């Protein structure tokens, strides 16, 4: 995990930051597959997604003759907006369900390029040691974005803490779809990046894997971890117009390589892997 001094949190001035940083990048080597586009700017959220790019992907791209700039984000909105406006070539922070919903809602031409490794969402607590200790009226903090909220509610349902309505779309579950809440749990939606900070305050805190690792939460501390289906596994996103570009295909190849698998073995044991790795 990187220290704060090595992290860059990007806000409204993202385009200017990237533009100035790109000017400082060294010239790409002649053997790059796409000589017209050898400088790549990739974005990722804090934690393992950023580290996956840095440790498992960038070294491969550099060997192929690319120069790569990594930009770190601390929210789930800016990475896609930056990608859509062209400040990023690709990003890594979301699962396919969130990507499709975000692109549809914002009318953005963004598509998934290739799956990546996934850190599972978990339920953490400093107040109880098992779910049977949860009392009536206890608080539960959970992600406020719709796709991750659906995951969190299903995770609660799997532990028998709530019951969801029959026949609902599992990818679009919301608090309105809770049929039974016998312990009258109080749901507190929180921006995903802030969820690790609620572990000591709420009875239960449901934290997406990337923010858990960024905050130093060990997966072994979780009361339970999800086993995410394909719909909730991380993907690399690009603009639709670029998905067949030579550089995009090289990026895709890096995520399917033996070098990527070896990097996962070394740096990311226990994470959910793409099929075939």
C-alpha positions as CSV (number, residue, x, y, z in Angstrom):
1,X,0.0,0.0,0.0
2,X,1.3,3.4,-0.9
3,X,1.8,6.2,1.6
4,X,-0.2,9.4,1.2
5,X,2.8,11.3,0.0
6,X,3.0,9.0,-3.0
7,X,-0.7,9.1,-3.8
8,X,-2.5,11.6,-6.0
9,X,-6.1,12.4,-5.4
10,X,-7.6,14.0,-8.4
11,X,-10.4,16.6,-8.4
12,X,-11.7,19.2,-10.8
13,X,-8.3,20.1,-12.1
14,X,-7.7,16.5,-13.4
15,X,-7.3,17.5,-17.0
16,X,-4.7,20.1,-16.3
17,X,-2.7,17.8,-14.0
18,X,-2.6,15.1,-16.6
19,X,-1.7,17.5,-19.4
20,X,1.2,18.9,-17.5
21,X,2.3,15.4,-16.4
22,X,2.2,14.0,-19.9
23,X,4.5,16.7,-21.2
24,X,7.2,15.3,-18.8
25,X,6.9,11.7,-20.0
26,X,9.8,10.3,-22.0
27,X,9.5,9.5,-25.6
28,X,8.2,6.0,-26.3
29,X,10.4,3.4,-28.0
30,X,10.1,2.7,-31.7
31,X,8.9,-0.9,-31.2
32,X,5.6,0.2,-29.6
33,X,2.7,-1.4,-31.5
34,X,1.0,1.9,-32.2
35,X,3.6,4.6,-32.9
36,X,0.8,7.2,-33.0
37,X,-0.1,6.5,-29.4
38,X,2.7,5.4,-27.2
39,X,1.9,7.5,-24.1
40,X,-0.8,5.9,-22.1
41,X,-2.7,7.6,-19.1
42,X,-4.4,5.0,-16.9
43,X,-6.6,5.8,-13.9
44,X,-7.5,3.6,-10.9
45,X,-9.0,3.9,-7.5
46,X,-6.8,3.9,-4.4
47,X,-5.7,0.5,-3.2
48,X,-5.3,-2.7,-5.1
49,X,-6.6,-1.5,-8.5
50,X,-3.8,1.1,-8.6
51,X,-1.3,-1.5,-7.4
52,X,-2.5,-4.1,-10.0
53,X,-1.7,-1.6,-12.7
54,X,1.6,-0.6,-11.2
55,X,2.9,-4.1,-10.4
56,X,1.3,-6.4,-12.9
57,X,0.5,-4.3,-16.0
58,X,2.8,-1.2,-16.4
59,X,6.0,-3.3,-16.5
60,X,4.6,-5.3,-19.5
61,X,3.5,-2.1,-21.3
62,X,6.9,-0.5,-20.8
63,X,8.6,-3.6,-22.3
64,X,6.4,-3.1,-25.3
65,X,7.7,0.4,-25.7
66,X,4.9,2.4,-24.0
67,X,5.3,5.1,-21.4
68,X,2.6,5.0,-18.8
69,X,1.2,7.6,-16.4
70,X,-0.9,6.4,-13.5
71,X,-3.5,8.6,-12.0
72,X,-5.2,7.8,-8.7
73,X,-8.8,8.6,-7.8
74,X,-10.7,8.4,-4.5
75,X,-14.2,8.2,-5.8
76,X,-16.4,6.2,-8.3
77,X,-17.5,9.2,-10.5
78,X,-14.4,11.0,-11.7
79,X,-12.6,8.0,-13.3
80,X,-15.4,7.5,-15.9
81,X,-15.9,11.2,-16.5
82,X,-12.2,11.6,-17.1
83,X,-12.2,8.6,-19.4
84,X,-15.2,9.9,-21.4
85,X,-13.6,13.3,-21.9
86,X,-10.3,11.9,-23.0
87,X,-8.1,12.7,-20.0
88,X,-7.6,9.0,-19.5
89,X,-7.0,6.2,-22.0
90,X,-8.4,3.5,-19.7
91,X,-9.5,3.1,-16.1
92,X,-9.6,0.2,-13.6
93,X,-11.9,0.6,-10.6
94,X,-15.4,-0.8,-11.4
95,X,-17.3,-4.0,-12.2
96,X,-19.1,-4.5,-15.4
97,X,-22.5,-3.9,-13.8
98,X,-21.6,-0.4,-12.5
99,X,-19.9,0.4,-15.8
100,X,-23.0,-0.4,-17.9
101,X,-25.3,1.4,-15.6
102,X,-23.1,4.5,-15.3
103,X,-22.6,4.7,-19.1
104,X,-26.3,4.3,-19.7
105,X,-27.3,6.9,-17.1
106,X,-24.7,9.4,-18.3
107,X,-25.0,8.5,-22.0
108,X,-21.3,7.8,-22.3
109,X,-19.7,5.5,-24.9
110,X,-17.6,3.5,-22.4
111,X,-17.1,-0.3,-22.7
112,X,-15.3,-3.1,-20.9
113,X,-12.0,-4.1,-22.5
114,X,-10.8,-7.0,-20.3
115,X,-11.5,-8.4,-16.8
116,X,-9.1,-7.9,-13.9
117,X,-8.6,-9.4,-10.5
118,X,-11.2,-8.5,-7.8
119,X,-11.0,-7.8,-4.1
120,X,-14.2,-9.1,-2.4
121,X,-16.6,-6.8,-0.6
122,X,-16.7,-7.6,3.1
123,X,-18.6,-6.9,6.3
124,X,-16.4,-5.5,9.1
125,X,-17.1,-4.7,12.7
126,X,-15.3,-3.7,15.8
127,X,-18.5,-4.0,17.9
128,X,-19.6,-7.6,17.3
129,X,-17.6,-10.8,16.7
130,X,-20.4,-12.7,14.9
131,X,-23.7,-11.9,13.3
132,X,-25.8,-13.4,16.1
133,X,-24.5,-10.6,18.3
134,X,-26.2,-7.9,16.2
135,X,-29.0,-6.3,18.1
136,X,-32.3,-4.6,17.2
137,X,-31.7,-1.1,15.9
138,X,-28.0,-1.5,15.2
139,X,-26.5,0.5,12.4
140,X,-25.1,-0.7,9.1
141,X,-23.1,1.5,6.8
142,X,-23.1,0.5,3.2
143,X,-22.2,2.0,-0.3
144,X,-24.4,4.7,-1.6
145,X,-23.9,3.9,-5.3
146,X,-26.7,1.7,-6.6
147,X,-24.6,-1.2,-8.0
148,X,-22.5,-1.7,-4.8
149,X,-25.6,-1.1,-2.6
150,X,-27.2,-4.1,-4.3
151,X,-24.1,-6.2,-3.5
152,X,-24.1,-5.1,0.1
153,X,-27.8,-5.9,0.6
154,X,-27.4,-9.3,-0.9
155,X,-24.4,-9.9,1.4
156,X,-26.6,-9.1,4.4
157,X,-29.4,-11.4,3.1
158,X,-26.9,-14.2,2.7
159,X,-26.2,-13.9,6.4
160,X,-29.9,-14.0,7.3
161,X,-29.9,-10.5,8.7
162,X,-32.5,-9.3,6.1
163,X,-34.8,-10.9,3.5
164,X,-35.2,-9.5,0.0
165,X,-38.4,-9.5,-2.1
166,X,-38.9,-12.4,-4.4
167,X,-38.4,-11.9,-8.2
168,X,-36.3,-8.8,-8.1
169,X,-33.3,-8.0,-10.3
170,X,-30.3,-8.9,-8.1
171,X,-28.2,-6.3,-9.9
172,X,-30.7,-3.5,-9.0
173,X,-31.6,-4.3,-5.4
174,X,-32.2,-1.3,-3.2
175,X,-33.4,-0.7,0.4
176,X,-37.0,-0.5,-1.0
177,X,-36.6,-4.2,-1.9
178,X,-36.0,-5.3,1.7
179,X,-39.0,-7.5,2.6
180,X,-38.1,-8.4,6.2
181,X,-35.7,-6.6,8.6
182,X,-36.4,-8.4,11.8
183,X,-33.7,-6.6,13.8
184,X,-34.8,-3.2,12.5
185,X,-31.3,-2.5,11.2
186,X,-30.6,1.1,10.4
187,X,-29.1,1.5,6.9
188,X,-26.7,4.4,6.5
189,X,-25.6,4.9,2.9
190,X,-22.0,6.4,2.7
191,X,-19.7,7.3,-0.1
192,X,-17.7,4.1,-0.7
193,X,-14.3,5.7,-0.1
194,X,-15.4,6.7,3.4
195,X,-16.7,3.4,4.5
196,X,-13.5,2.1,6.1
197,X,-13.7,5.1,8.5
198,X,-17.1,3.9,9.7
199,X,-15.9,0.5,10.9
200,X,-15.4,1.7,14.5
201,X,-18.7,3.7,14.5
202,X,-21.4,1.5,12.9
203,X,-22.2,-2.0,14.2
204,X,-21.5,-3.4,10.7
205,X,-19.7,-1.7,7.9
206,X,-19.9,-3.1,4.4
207,X,-16.7,-2.1,2.5
208,X,-15.8,-2.8,-1.2
209,X,-12.5,-4.6,-1.5
210,X,-10.5,-1.8,-3.1
211,X,-11.2,0.6,-0.3
212,X,-10.7,-2.0,2.4
213,X,-7.2,-2.7,1.1
214,X,-6.4,1.0,0.7
215,X,-7.4,1.6,4.3
216,X,-5.3,-1.3,5.5
217,X,-8.3,-3.5,6.4
218,X,-7.1,-7.2,6.3
219,X,-9.6,-9.5,4.6
220,X,-9.1,-11.9,7.5
221,X,-10.8,-9.2,9.8
222,X,-14.0,-9.4,7.9
223,X,-17.0,-11.2,9.5
224,X,-17.7,-12.5,5.9
225,X,-16.5,-11.9,2.4
226,X,-18.5,-12.1,-0.8
227,X,-17.8,-14.5,-3.6
228,X,-18.5,-12.1,-6.5
229,X,-20.1,-13.4,-9.7
230,X,-18.8,-12.2,-13.0
231,X,-21.2,-9.3,-12.9
232,X,-19.4,-7.9,-9.9
233,X,-15.8,-8.6,-11.0
234,X,-13.5,-5.7,-12.0
235,X,-13.0,-4.7,-15.6
236,X,-10.8,-2.3,-17.5
237,X,-12.9,0.3,-19.3
238,X,-12.1,2.3,-22.4
239,X,-13.9,4.5,-24.8
240,X,-15.8,2.5,-27.4
241,X,-14.0,4.1,-30.3
242,X,-10.7,2.9,-28.9
243,X,-11.4,-0.7,-28.0
244,X,-9.8,-2.1,-31.1
245,X,-6.8,0.3,-31.2
246,X,-3.4,-1.4,-31.1
247,X,-2.6,0.1,-27.7
248,X,-5.9,-1.2,-26.3
249,X,-5.2,-4.7,-27.6
250,X,-1.7,-4.6,-26.0
251,X,-3.3,-3.5,-22.7
252,X,-5.8,-6.3,-23.0
253,X,-3.0,-8.8,-23.7
254,X,-1.2,-7.7,-20.6
255,X,-4.1,-8.6,-18.4
256,X,-4.3,-12.1,-20.0
257,X,-0.6,-12.9,-19.8
258,X,1.5,-15.3,-17.8
259,X,3.3,-12.3,-16.4
260,X,0.0,-11.0,-15.0
261,X,-0.8,-14.4,-13.4
262,X,2.7,-14.5,-11.8
263,X,2.2,-11.0,-10.4
264,X,-1.2,-12.0,-8.9
265,X,0.5,-15.0,-7.3
266,X,3.2,-12.8,-5.8
267,X,1.3,-9.7,-4.8
268,X,-2.5,-10.5,-4.7
269,X,-3.0,-13.9,-3.2
270,X,-6.6,-14.7,-2.3
271,X,-8.1,-12.2,-4.7
272,X,-10.8,-13.3,-7.2
273,X,-9.2,-13.9,-10.6
274,X,-10.5,-13.7,-14.2
275,X,-11.5,-17.0,-15.7
276,X,-8.4,-18.8,-17.0
277,X,-5.9,-17.3,-14.5
